């Protein structure tokens, strides 16, 4: 199995250079090289509905970080 080479890795500081979130910066939380996506902290917040469970007895809406295409980010420093 060959690995796909990317210009960023988990923990890097990046800036979004294209798209609706252009100019925002943050830390890479996750790199999915096979899909060409990176998840950057605080750049693309998404609202997700959560069902009731023992962990979340009230359910509700949770905010998560959404992915950005890897070509739209630039490594800083």
Secondary structure, 3 states (H helix, E strand, C coil): CCCCCCCCCCCCEEEECCCCCCCCEEEEEEEECCCCEEEECCCCEEEEEECCCCCCCCCEEEEEECEEEHHHEEECC
